[in-house]
Amino acid sequence: MIIERTKNEVIFRLPVTVNLDDLQDMADLFEFKELSKNATVSQQGVDDLVKKIKKGRWTETKSKLGL
C-alpha cells in the first residue's frame, strides 16, 4: 500500500487483491468523518435521536404487521 499526499488530495494505492467490501467500509468511514467533522452534539442529543428512531421503527413495524 502506498499513501501519497498531493496539494489537493490524498491518494491510496492498493493491490487489486484488496476486498472491495472492506474498501467500501473504509470509504464510508472517511465520508462520515468528513461530513461530521464540524458537528457538535451532546450525549443527551444522541440519546434523544436514538429514542426517536427506535419509536419510529416500532410504529412502522406495527403498521406493516397490522398490529
Distance bins in CASP14 RR format, pairs under 12 A and 6 or more apart:
PFRMAT RR
TARGET T0000
AUTHOR 0000-0000-0000
RMODE 2
METHOD distances of the structure
MODEL  1
1 11 0 0 0 0 0 1 0 0 0 0 0
1 12 1 0 0 1 0 0 0 0 0 0 0
1 13 1 0 0 1 0 0 0 0 0 0 0
1 14 1 0 1 0 0 0 0 0 0 0 0
1 15 1 0 0 1 0 0 0 0 0 0 0
1 17 0 0 0 0 0 1 0 0 0 0 0
1 18 0 0 0 0 1 0 0 0 0 0 0
1 23 0 0 0 0 0 1 0 0 0 0 0
1 26 0 0 0 0 0 1 0 0 0 0 0
2 10 0 0 0 0 0 1 0 0 0 0 0
2 11 0 0 0 0 1 0 0 0 0 0 0
2 12 1 0 0 1 0 0 0 0 0 0 0
2 13 1 0 1 0 0 0 0 0 0 0 0
2 14 0 0 0 0 1 0 0 0 0 0 0
2 15 0 0 0 0 0 1 0 0 0 0 0
3 9 0 0 0 0 0 1 0 0 0 0 0
3 10 1 0 0 1 0 0 0 0 0 0 0
3 11 1 0 0 1 0 0 0 0 0 0 0
3 12 1 0 1 0 0 0 0 0 0 0 0
3 13 1 0 0 1 0 0 0 0 0 0 0
3 14 0 0 0 0 1 0 0 0 0 0 0
4 10 1 0 0 1 0 0 0 0 0 0 0
4 11 1 0 1 0 0 0 0 0 0 0 0
4 12 0 0 0 0 1 0 0 0 0 0 0
4 13 1 0 0 1 0 0 0 0 0 0 0
4 14 0 0 0 0 0 1 0 0 0 0 0
5 11 1 0 0 1 0 0 0 0 0 0 0
5 12 0 0 0 0 0 1 0 0 0 0 0
9 30 0 0 0 0 0 1 0 0 0 0 0
10 30 0 0 0 0 1 0 0 0 0 0 0
10 34 0 0 0 0 0 1 0 0 0 0 0
12 18 0 0 0 0 1 0 0 0 0 0 0
12 23 0 0 0 0 1 0 0 0 0 0 0
12 26 0 0 0 0 1 0 0 0 0 0 0
12 27 0 0 0 0 1 0 0 0 0 0 0
12 30 0 0 0 0 1 0 0 0 0 0 0
14 20 0 0 0 0 0 1 0 0 0 0 0
14 22 0 0 0 0 0 1 0 0 0 0 0
14 23 1 0 0 1 0 0 0 0 0 0 0
14 26 0 0 0 0 1 0 0 0 0 0 0
14 27 0 0 0 0 0 1 0 0 0 0 0
15 23 0 0 0 0 0 1 0 0 0 0 0
16 23 0 0 0 0 0 1 0 0 0 0 0
17 23 0 0 0 0 0 1 0 0 0 0 0
18 24 0 0 0 0 0 1 0 0 0 0 0
18 25 0 0 0 0 0 1 0 0 0 0 0
18 26 0 0 0 0 1 0 0 0 0 0 0
18 27 0 0 0 0 0 1 0 0 0 0 0
19 25 0 0 0 0 1 0 0 0 0 0 0
19 26 0 0 0 0 0 1 0 0 0 0 0
20 26 0 0 0 0 0 1 0 0 0 0 0
20 27 0 0 0 0 1 0 0 0 0 0 0
21 27 0 0 0 0 0 1 0 0 0 0 0
21 28 0 0 0 0 0 1 0 0 0 0 0
22 28 0 0 0 0 0 1 0 0 0 0 0
22 29 0 0 0 0 0 1 0 0 0 0 0
23 29 0 0 0 0 0 1 0 0 0 0 0
23 30 0 0 0 0 0 1 0 0 0 0 0
24 30 0 0 0 0 0 1 0 0 0 0 0
24 31 0 0 0 0 0 1 0 0 0 0 0
25 31 0 0 0 0 0 1 0 0 0 0 0
25 32 0 0 0 0 0 1 0 0 0 0 0
26 32 0 0 0 0 0 1 0 0 0 0 0
26 33 0 0 0 0 0 1 0 0 0 0 0
27 33 0 0 0 0 0 1 0 0 0 0 0
27 34 0 0 0 0 0 1 0 0 0 0 0
28 34 0 0 0 0 0 1 0 0 0 0 0
28 35 0 0 0 0 0 1 0 0 0 0 0
29 35 0 0 0 0 0 1 0 0 0 0 0
29 36 0 0 0 0 0 1 0 0 0 0 0
30 36 0 0 0 0 0 1 0 0 0 0 0
30 37 0 0 0 0 0 1 0 0 0 0 0
31 37 0 0 0 0 0 1 0 0 0 0 0
32 39 0 0 0 0 0 1 0 0 0 0 0
33 39 0 0 0 0 0 1 0 0 0 0 0
36 46 0 0 0 0 0 1 0 0 0 0 0
39 45 0 0 0 0 0 1 0 0 0 0 0
39 46 0 0 0 0 0 1 0 0 0 0 0
40 46 0 0 0 0 0 1 0 0 0 0 0
41 47 0 0 0 0 0 1 0 0 0 0 0
41 48 0 0 0 0 1 0 0 0 0 0 0
41 49 0 0 0 0 1 0 0 0 0 0 0
41 50 0 0 0 0 0 1 0 0 0 0 0
42 48 0 0 0 0 1 0 0 0 0 0 0
42 49 0 0 0 0 0 1 0 0 0 0 0
43 49 0 0 0 0 0 1 0 0 0 0 0
43 50 0 0 0 0 0 1 0 0 0 0 0
44 50 0 0 0 0 0 1 0 0 0 0 0
44 51 0 0 0 0 0 1 0 0 0 0 0
45 51 0 0 0 0 1 0 0 0 0 0 0
45 52 0 0 0 0 0 1 0 0 0 0 0
46 52 0 0 0 0 0 1 0 0 0 0 0
46 53 0 0 0 0 0 1 0 0 0 0 0
47 53 0 0 0 0 0 1 0 0 0 0 0
47 54 0 0 0 0 0 1 0 0 0 0 0
48 54 0 0 0 0 0 1 0 0 0 0 0
48 55 0 0 0 0 0 1 0 0 0 0 0
49 55 0 0 0 0 0 1 0 0 0 0 0
49 56 0 0 0 0 0 1 0 0 0 0 0
50 56 0 0 0 0 0 1 0 0 0 0 0
50 57 0 0 0 0 0 1 0 0 0 0 0
51 57 0 0 0 0 0 1 0 0 0 0 0
51 58 0 0 0 0 0 1 0 0 0 0 0
52 58 0 0 0 0 0 1 0 0 0 0 0
52 59 0 0 0 0 0 1 0 0 0 0 0
53 59 0 0 0 0 0 1 0 0 0 0 0
53 60 0 0 0 0 0 1 0 0 0 0 0
54 60 0 0 0 0 0 1 0 0 0 0 0
54 61 0 0 0 0 0 1 0 0 0 0 0
55 61 0 0 0 0 0 1 0 0 0 0 0
55 62 0 0 0 0 0 1 0 0 0 0 0
56 62 0 0 0 0 1 0 0 0 0 0 0
56 63 0 0 0 0 1 0 0 0 0 0 0
56 64 0 0 0 0 0 1 0 0 0 0 0
57 63 0 0 0 0 0 1 0 0 0 0 0
57 64 0 0 0 0 0 1 0 0 0 0 0
58 64 0 0 0 0 0 1 0 0 0 0 0
58 65 0 0 0 0 0 1 0 0 0 0 0
58 67 0 0 0 0 1 0 0 0 0 0 0
59 65 0 0 0 0 0 1 0 0 0 0 0
59 66 0 0 0 0 0 1 0 0 0 0 0
59 67 0 0 0 0 0 1 0 0 0 0 0
60 66 0 0 0 0 0 1 0 0 0 0 0
60 67 0 0 0 0 0 1 0 0 0 0 0
61 67 0 0 0 0 1 0 0 0 0 0 0
END
